[in-house]
Amino acid sequence: MLIAVASFAQVKYVDPIYDASTVTVTKNVQYATHISILPVLSGGSPAPENLTMDVYRSTGNNDAAKPLVIFLHTGNFLPRYGNNGPTGARDDSATAAFCSKLAQRGYVVAAISYRLGWNPVSPDENVRRETIINAAYRGVQDLAAAVRFFKKDVKVGGNTYAIDTTKIAVGGQGTGGYVTLAYATLDRQAEIRSEKFYNLNAKRWMVQDSTLLGDRLGFKIPGTLGQLCLENHKGYTSDVQIAFNIGGALGDSSWLEKGSLPIISVHGVQDPFAPYKLGVVSVPGTNPPLNVVDVSGSYDVIQRTTKYGNNASYKGKVYDVYTMQANKINDGLDGLFPIAGAANGSGPYEWWDTTAIKALGLPNTATIIANGNASNPLHKILGKSRAIKYVDSIMGYVAPRLAVSMGIVSSVGMKETNLASNVTVAPNPAKNQIIIHNNWSNRSLISAELVDLNGRSIQKMNLGSVHNTVNLKASAGIYMLRMQFNDGIGAQKLVIE
């Protein structure tokens, strides 16, 4: 298998080709104004909030039109520390690291703040569920406004950040993952009115889009009041090409259907806060746990995405060490990067300054640190050094799929060697049979071996002539066809459907 994987030059938008010292950050750029309900939690009234972002760019990338990634931080829809956790803002350590790693690959990356606020400690589960779905809905509106901000800037603002508006990805970690998954799948306004999000006590849909919030893109629904809706950058689309989540979950599996966006998912298999497969989200720091809503975790999301063919833009087109490792435990679901092991929690990529948190003298300091340690149990021992390795691995898995899906490169990490390049293997993708034709006039092809992505030998083939017909004995999947010549070896990728 090592022979089959050659060493290639680094590729822009796939590999971190620019030094970290070249990454600049333009801070506190206002991208929209929306009505926030956060003041209500302290006895106030809804009020306008100027939403801002930090924009990461590498001075080394001189492309006139660069792909854009809009990234959302974690935090349980509450301010950092007030959420009983050590993270919850766009300058969190891991958030800044993810954005910088993408900028080192050439992307322009916008780390956005979005509206916060919900009632996690209400004794009424209806209230907890209603307030959190509204928080996620507002996050979707804010993300849509950010997308339109850049499109408007390209059109009438001189393209300040040198963006290619046909190549936009949205992503988020933790709570930001909830928002990006909703953004990727809520493509019809009626979908927000699912049975799960109906308040039986108040006898109303939980998201009051007509009277209060407006539609999922942040515009007033024609003929309705939309009292808490401020329209931003009207006249521009909110379309993007792909979404990714690092943790988080999908609020309702019914939203995901054929034609939804391609999705890439990273998730802790034993995430204590959001399920890896299917389960119930509970409020961090409550004992016994206060349940909020049942959701679909990353495994279920990618399983459905695969079923509907929505990830065809990258499926089977990336083959590298990150893919090989993920494929050992993701049940063949390309696009799913599981993080296994109880010691990894939900966020082994997170780190924070425990001493600085203690110095704040907050009444919930112990809970903050306990919840942080639940997300990354080894943080107190290995801290940043271990966390940054996870950041690198996650970006190593996600970035190539972003690049392939947005049409920047056709495939990543899989090339034919010199010897195999002159052998025809057809059809590819194959079903039950292939033809292997040796086009070399000065080289004999002796045998071939079908090897899976974990390096296991699946089928050996004796090839006694130039033109060979072979019946396949492997199930559907992606394989390497390793070829033995009289003077060397070579390999090609083979897809079996």
Buried (B, 14 or more C-beta within 10 A) or exposed (E): BEEBBEEEEEBBBBBBBBEEEBBEBEEEBEBBBBBBBBEBBEEEEBEEBEBBBBBBBBEBBEEEBBBBBBBBBBBBBBBBBBBBBBBBBBBBBBBBBBBBBBBBBBBBBBBBBBBBBBBBEBEEEBBBBBBBBBBBBBBBBBBBBBBBBBBBBBEEEEBEBBBBBEBBBBBBBBBBBBBBBBBBBBBEBEBBEBEBBBBEEEEEBBBBBBBBBBBBBBBBBEEBEBEBBBBBBEEBEBEBBBBBBBBBBBBBBEBBBEEBBBBBBBBBBBBBBBBBBEBEBBBBBEEEBBBBBBBBBBBBBBBBBBEBEBBEBBBBBBBBEBBBBBBEEBEEBBBBBBBEEEEBBBBBBBBBEBEEBEEEEEEBBEBBBBBBBBBBBBBEEEBBEBBBEBBBBBBBBBBBBBBBBBEBBEBBBBBBBEBBEBBEBEEBEBEEEBEBBBEBEEBBBBBBBBBBBEEEEBBEBEBEEEEBEBEBEBEEBBBBBBBBBEEEBBBBBBBBE
